Structure formats: C-alpha cells, structure tokens
Amino acid sequence: MLMNKEGQIVKELIGIKHLIDQQPKEIYHIVKFNDLVNNTENTIDSVYNFLGIPKFKHDFNNIGQFKVNDMGYDDTIVGNGLHTLTTGAISDYKEKYNAYSIIPKSIIEKYKQCNFWEEI
C-alpha cells in the first residue's frame, strides 16, 4: 500500500527527485544513512554548517531514549513501540542495515526510473 502510485513512500520519493532535479543545492542538505553511521561526527557537523548554527558536542556512543526534563516520549496512544529508539552507539549499526538487502528487488526494479538512488 505504501509503495503504490498514491502511497506515501512513492510521493516522498517523487518529492525528493523533484527537489534534486529542480531546486538549487543551496536550499537543501541530504544526509545519507551510510554517511551518518560511518562518518557520524562529520555528517552531523555538515548539518550544523548547512543550518548556520553553532556545533554541539554529541555523545555518539551512548544514545538513549528521548527525554526532556525527565519526561520521555510515550507512544502508547498510537501503538506501543512504534517510535522507540534503538539505544547504544551509532557505530554498532555500520554494517547492520543495508537498504538493498532489506528492500525487495521487485521494489527497487519498479522505482529505478527515479534514477536518484546513488544521490541519496
């Protein structure tokens, strides 16, 4: 359902393709998953540079659940466990997730005409 012509994922892919093809690169900043897990600090710094905001020293080895003022995120109203972060170190995920091993070949083949997989 998400991958049909009216599905959310397809709409987002078409939107990203339009952005890449039609808009000046100065108005967007794409973060690639592999860059995020393989070169985390530089990738996060590039986001700060793009936004023109001061850099913040993050701890990429001890990521916990989202919490502000001792109040954590609670998704029990919309379906318990749908928005739970995986905790630990980002480096633990360097080789764990490969989109091409998860997404069925039929889906990749169907949407290859978007011709921007290498861009994102």
TORPA-4810 file (N, C-alpha, C, O; in nm, 3 decimals):
<nodes>
NODE_1_0.082_-0.119_0.000_0.000_0.000_0.000_0.087_0.126_0.000_0.057_0.222_-0.071_M
NODE_2_0.196_0.127_0.079_0.283_0.243_0.083_0.356_0.265_-0.049_0.391_0.378_-0.083_L
NODE_3_0.379_0.157_-0.124_0.456_0.167_-0.248_0.369_0.183_-0.372_0.423_0.195_-0.482_M
NODE_4_0.234_0.184_-0.358_0.154_0.205_-0.479_0.162_0.351_-0.523_0.220_0.434_-0.454_N
NODE_5_0.105_0.381_-0.639_0.121_0.512_-0.701_0.077_0.627_-0.608_0.133_0.737_-0.615_K
NODE_6_-0.020_0.601_-0.525_-0.069_0.705_-0.433_-0.010_0.691_-0.293_-0.045_0.767_-0.203_E
NODE_7_0.078_0.596_-0.274_0.134_0.568_-0.143_0.230_0.676_-0.096_0.290_0.747_-0.176_G
NODE_8_0.245_0.687_0.034_0.327_0.790_0.096_0.474_0.781_0.055_0.537_0.883_0.029_Q
NODE_9_0.528_0.660_0.049_0.669_0.645_0.015_0.695_0.692_-0.127_0.793_0.763_-0.153_I
NODE_10_0.608_0.655_-0.220_0.625_0.698_-0.359_0.616_0.850_-0.368_0.696_0.912_-0.439_V
NODE_11_0.522_0.910_-0.300_0.509_1.056_-0.301_0.637_1.122_-0.247_0.682_1.223_-0.301_K
NODE_12_0.693_1.065_-0.143_0.816_1.121_-0.088_0.933_1.104_-0.184_1.014_1.195_-0.199_E
NODE_13_0.943_0.988_-0.249_1.050_0.967_-0.347_1.037_1.066_-0.463_1.137_1.122_-0.509_L
NODE_14_0.916_1.087_-0.510_0.893_1.182_-0.619_0.929_1.323_-0.573_0.987_1.400_-0.649_I
NODE_15_0.894_1.357_-0.450_0.929_1.488_-0.395_1.079_1.509_-0.385_1.130_1.616_-0.417_G
NODE_16_1.150_1.407_-0.340_1.296_1.415_-0.330_1.357_1.429_-0.469_1.447_1.509_-0.491_I
NODE_17_1.307_1.350_-0.564_1.356_1.357_-0.702_1.336_1.497_-0.758_1.426_1.552_-0.821_K
NODE_18_1.220_1.555_-0.735_1.191_1.691_-0.782_1.287_1.791_-0.717_1.340_1.879_-0.784_H
NODE_19_1.309_1.777_-0.589_1.400_1.866_-0.517_1.540_1.861_-0.579_1.600_1.964_-0.607_L
NODE_20_1.590_1.741_-0.600_1.725_1.724_-0.656_1.732_1.780_-0.798_1.830_1.846_-0.834_I
NODE_21_1.630_1.753_-0.878_1.632_1.794_-1.018_1.603_1.942_-1.041_1.655_2.001_-1.135_D
NODE_22_1.521_2.003_-0.955_1.467_2.135_-0.986_1.512_2.248_-0.894_1.498_2.365_-0.929_Q
NODE_23_1.565_2.216_-0.780_1.596_2.320_-0.684_1.746_2.339_-0.669_1.823_2.244_-0.683_Q
NODE_24_1.788_2.462_-0.640_1.932_2.484_-0.618_1.980_2.410_-0.495_1.909_2.404_-0.394_P
NODE_25_2.099_2.353_-0.502_2.154_2.273_-0.392_2.169_2.353_-0.262_2.179_2.295_-0.154_K
NODE_26_2.169_2.484_-0.272_2.186_2.567_-0.152_2.064_2.562_-0.060_2.075_2.601_0.056_E
NODE_27_1.948_2.514_-0.110_1.829_2.516_-0.025_1.799_2.383_0.044_1.705_2.374_0.122_I
NODE_28_1.879_2.280_0.016_1.857_2.153_0.083_1.990_2.087_0.118_2.095_2.117_0.061_Y
NODE_29_1.982_1.997_0.213_2.100_1.922_0.257_2.057_1.778_0.279_1.979_1.749_0.370_H
NODE_30_2.106_1.688_0.198_2.068_1.547_0.209_2.170_1.476_0.297_2.291_1.489_0.279_I
NODE_31_2.119_1.399_0.393_2.204_1.318_0.480_2.181_1.172_0.441_2.070_1.121_0.451_V
NODE_32_2.287_1.108_0.399_2.279_0.967_0.361_2.299_0.881_0.485_2.384_0.909_0.569_K
NODE_33_2.219_0.776_0.495_2.227_0.686_0.610_2.368_0.634_0.630_2.420_0.636_0.741_F
NODE_34_2.431_0.587_0.522_2.566_0.531_0.535_2.666_0.635_0.585_2.755_0.602_0.664_N
NODE_35_2.652_0.759_0.541_2.740_0.865_0.592_2.714_0.889_0.741_2.807_0.912_0.818_D
NODE_36_2.587_0.883_0.779_2.552_0.907_0.919_2.613_0.801_1.011_2.663_0.835_1.118_L
NODE_37_2.610_0.676_0.971_2.663_0.572_1.059_2.813_0.550_1.042_2.879_0.505_1.135_V
NODE_38_2.868_0.580_0.924_3.010_0.555_0.901_3.099_0.676_0.929_3.218_0.661_0.955_N
NODE_39_3.043_0.794_0.925_3.119_0.917_0.946_3.029_1.015_1.022_3.003_1.127_0.978_N
NODE_40_2.982_0.969_1.136_2.876_1.037_1.211_2.909_1.182_1.245_2.831_1.272_1.214_T
NODE_41_3.022_1.204_1.309_3.053_1.339_1.357_3.061_1.439_1.241_3.005_1.549_1.250_E
NODE_42_3.130_1.404_1.134_3.140_1.495_1.019_3.005_1.519_0.954_2.976_1.629_0.909_N
NODE_43_2.922_1.415_0.949_2.789_1.429_0.888_2.702_1.522_0.971_2.633_1.608_0.916_T
NODE_44_2.705_1.507_1.102_2.627_1.595_1.190_2.682_1.738_1.181_2.605_1.833_1.178_I
NODE_45_2.815_1.752_1.177_2.875_1.886_1.162_2.830_1.951_1.031_2.809_2.072_1.027_D
NODE_46_2.816_1.871_0.924_2.771_1.928_0.796_2.628_1.981_0.806_2.594_2.077_0.737_S
NODE_47_2.545_1.919_0.889_2.408_1.967_0.910_2.413_2.101_0.984_2.344_2.196_0.946_V
NODE_48_2.496_2.109_1.088_2.511_2.236_1.160_2.561_2.345_1.067_2.513_2.458_1.072_Y
NODE_49_2.659_2.313_0.982_2.711_2.410_0.887_2.603_2.455_0.790_2.590_2.574_0.762_N
NODE_50_2.525_2.361_0.740_2.417_2.395_0.646_2.315_2.489_0.712_2.269_2.585_0.651_F
NODE_51_2.282_2.459_0.836_2.183_2.541_0.907_2.241_2.672_0.961_2.167_2.761_1.001_L
NODE_52_2.374_2.682_0.961_2.439_2.803_1.011_2.423_2.821_1.160_2.406_2.933_1.209_G
NODE_53_2.427_2.710_1.232_2.412_2.717_1.378_2.539_2.661_1.444_2.612_2.584_1.382_I
NODE_54_2.565_2.701_1.568_2.685_2.652_1.637_2.682_2.500_1.653_2.576_2.440_1.674_P
NODE_55_2.798_2.439_1.644_2.808_2.294_1.661_2.792_2.258_1.807_2.822_2.337_1.897_K
NODE_56_2.745_2.138_1.830_2.722_2.085_1.963_2.801_1.955_1.974_2.799_1.875_1.881_F
NODE_57_2.868_1.935_2.083_2.945_1.812_2.104_2.850_1.701_2.150_2.800_1.704_2.262_K
NODE_58_2.827_1.605_2.063_2.736_1.494_2.092_2.814_1.373_2.143_2.933_1.358_2.115_H
NODE_59_2.745_1.290_2.216_2.799_1.161_2.257_2.735_1.055_2.168_2.622_1.014_2.191_D
NODE_60_2.807_1.010_2.065_2.754_0.914_1.970_2.768_0.770_2.018_2.731_0.677_1.947_F
NODE_61_2.821_0.751_2.138_2.842_0.617_2.191_2.743_0.579_2.299_2.742_0.465_2.346_N
NODE_62_2.659_0.673_2.338_2.567_0.646_2.448_2.433_0.712_2.418_2.392_0.806_2.488_N
NODE_63_2.365_0.665_2.316_2.237_0.723_2.277_2.126_0.655_2.356_2.118_0.533_2.361_I
NODE_64_2.041_0.736_2.417_1.930_0.684_2.496_1.798_0.727_2.438_1.792_0.798_2.337_G
NODE_65_1.692_0.685_2.503_1.558_0.726_2.461_1.541_0.876_2.480_1.601_0.935_2.569_Q
NODE_66_1.459_0.937_2.395_1.434_1.081_2.402_1.372_1.117_2.536_1.275_1.056_2.579_F
NODE_67_1.430_1.218_2.600_1.380_1.262_2.730_1.417_1.408_2.750_1.531_1.448_2.725_K
NODE_68_1.321_1.489_2.795_1.344_1.629_2.827_1.281_1.655_2.963_1.165_1.620_2.986_V
NODE_69_1.356_1.717_3.052_1.306_1.746_3.187_1.246_1.621_3.253_1.140_1.627_3.315_N
NODE_70_1.317_1.510_3.238_1.276_1.381_3.295_1.143_1.329_3.241_1.081_1.241_3.302_D
NODE_71_1.098_1.384_3.127_0.976_1.333_3.065_1.014_1.268_2.933_1.072_1.332_2.845_M
NODE_72_0.980_1.139_2.919_1.014_1.064_2.798_0.897_1.058_2.702_0.784_1.089_2.738_G
NODE_73_0.927_1.019_2.580_0.825_1.005_2.477_0.740_0.883_2.506_0.792_0.777_2.541_Y
NODE_74_0.608_0.897_2.491_0.516_0.788_2.517_0.427_0.769_2.395_0.344_0.855_2.364_D
NODE_75_0.443_0.657_2.324_0.364_0.635_2.204_0.254_0.531_2.224_0.205_0.472_2.127_D
NODE_76_0.214_0.507_2.349_0.112_0.406_2.374_-0.023_0.444_2.311_-0.104_0.356_2.283_T
NODE_77_-0.047_0.572_2.290_-0.173_0.616_2.229_-0.180_0.575_2.082_-0.287_0.539_2.033_I
NODE_78_-0.067_0.578_2.011_-0.067_0.549_1.868_-0.017_0.408_1.836_-0.011_0.371_1.719_V
NODE_79_0.017_0.332_1.933_0.067_0.196_1.908_0.200_0.176_1.975_0.304_0.218_1.923_G
NODE_80_0.199_0.114_2.087_0.318_0.098_2.169_0.435_0.040_2.091_0.421_-0.061_2.022_N
NODE_81_0.551_0.105_2.101_0.673_0.054_2.042_0.700_0.101_1.899_0.801_0.062_1.841_G
NODE_82_0.613_0.183_1.842_0.633_0.227_1.704_0.744_0.330_1.689_0.801_0.343_1.581_L
NODE_83_0.774_0.403_1.795_0.871_0.511_1.786_0.985_0.496_1.887_1.041_0.596_1.931_H
NODE_84_1.017_0.375_1.922_1.122_0.350_2.019_1.258_0.355_1.950_1.280_0.288_1.849_T
NODE_85_1.348_0.433_2.006_1.484_0.439_1.952_1.564_0.317_1.992_1.545_0.261_2.100_L
NODE_86_1.653_0.278_1.904_1.750_0.177_1.940_1.863_0.249_2.011_1.920_0.344_1.957_T
NODE_87_1.896_0.206_2.130_1.996_0.276_2.210_2.134_0.215_2.187_2.148_0.110_2.125_T
NODE_88_2.234_0.283_2.238_2.372_0.237_2.226_2.453_0.330_2.139_2.428_0.450_2.136_G
NODE_89_2.550_0.275_2.069_2.641_0.354_1.987_2.600_0.348_1.840_2.560_0.242_1.790_A
NODE_90_2.610_0.460_1.771_2.581_0.463_1.629_2.672_0.367_1.554_2.630_0.303_1.458_I
NODE_91_2.796_0.357_1.597_2.892_0.270_1.528_2.847_0.124_1.526_2.895_0.046_1.443_S
NODE_92_2.756_0.085_1.615_2.705_-0.052_1.617_2.622_-0.084_1.493_2.596_-0.201_1.465_D
NODE_93_2.582_0.018_1.418_2.492_-0.001_1.304_2.560_0.016_1.170_2.493_0.019_1.066_Y
NODE_94_2.692_0.026_1.169_2.766_0.050_1.045_2.735_-0.055_0.939_2.714_-0.020_0.822_K
NODE_95_2.732_-0.179_0.975_2.709_-0.284_0.877_2.575_-0.355_0.898_2.543_-0.448_0.825_E
NODE_96_2.499_-0.313_0.997_2.378_-0.386_1.032_2.266_-0.367_0.930_2.193_-0.462_0.901_K
NODE_97_2.251_-0.246_0.876_2.141_-0.216_0.787_2.192_-0.180_0.648_2.272_-0.089_0.633_Y
NODE_98_2.145_-0.252_0.549_2.176_-0.224_0.410_2.042_-0.222_0.337_1.977_-0.326_0.323_N
NODE_99_2.001_-0.105_0.290_1.869_-0.089_0.228_1.847_-0.190_0.117_1.738_-0.245_0.103_A
NODE_100_1.951_-0.215_0.037_1.935_-0.306_-0.076_1.918_-0.451_-0.034_1.871_-0.533_-0.113_Y
NODE_101_1.955_-0.485_0.089_1.932_-0.621_0.136_1.795_-0.634_0.204_1.746_-0.744_0.226_S
NODE_102_1.734_-0.520_0.237_1.604_-0.520_0.305_1.490_-0.499_0.206_1.387_-0.566_0.214_I
NODE_103_1.507_-0.404_0.113_1.403_-0.372_0.016_1.400_-0.481_-0.091_1.504_-0.516_-0.147_I
NODE_104_1.283_-0.536_-0.119_1.274_-0.641_-0.221_1.323_-0.591_-0.357_1.302_-0.475_-0.393_P
NODE_105_1.390_-0.679_-0.432_1.441_-0.643_-0.564_1.330_-0.593_-0.656_1.354_-0.506_-0.739_K
NODE_106_1.210_-0.647_-0.641_1.098_-0.603_-0.726_1.064_-0.456_-0.702_1.026_-0.386_-0.796_S
NODE_107_1.078_-0.408_-0.579_1.051_-0.267_-0.548_1.161_-0.180_-0.607_1.133_-0.076_-0.668_I
NODE_108_1.286_-0.221_-0.590_1.398_-0.144_-0.646_1.384_-0.136_-0.797_1.404_-0.030_-0.856_I
NODE_109_1.350_-0.248_-0.860_1.334_-0.251_-1.005_1.218_-0.161_-1.049_1.230_-0.087_-1.147_E
NODE_110_1.109_-0.167_-0.977_0.990_-0.089_-1.013_1.017_0.060_-1.010_0.964_0.134_-1.092_K
NODE_111_1.099_0.107_-0.915_1.122_0.250_-0.897_1.258_0.296_-0.944_1.300_0.408_-0.914_Y
NODE_112_1.329_0.211_-1.018_1.462_0.251_-1.065_1.456_0.368_-1.162_1.556_0.438_-1.178_K
NODE_113_1.341_0.391_-1.226_1.329_0.504_-1.318_1.343_0.637_-1.245_1.368_0.739_-1.309_Q
NODE_114_1.329_0.638_-1.115_1.352_0.762_-1.040_1.496_0.807_-1.056_1.526_0.926_-1.051_C
NODE_115_1.586_0.709_-1.077_1.725_0.736_-1.112_1.796_0.833_-1.017_1.871_0.919_-1.061_N
NODE_116_1.771_0.818_-0.890_1.842_0.904_-0.794_1.893_0.824_-0.676_1.938_0.883_-0.578_F
NODE_117_1.889_0.692_-0.682_1.932_0.609_-0.570_2.073_0.644_-0.527_2.102_0.651_-0.407_W
NODE_118_2.163_0.667_-0.623_2.300_0.698_-0.587_2.312_0.836_-0.524_2.408_0.862_-0.452_E
NODE_119_2.215_0.925_-0.550_2.219_1.060_-0.493_2.185_1.058_-0.345_2.238_1.137_-0.267_E
NODE_120_2.094_0.968_-0.307_2.051_0.966_-0.168_2.099_0.839_-0.102_2.073_0.817_0.016_I
</nodes>
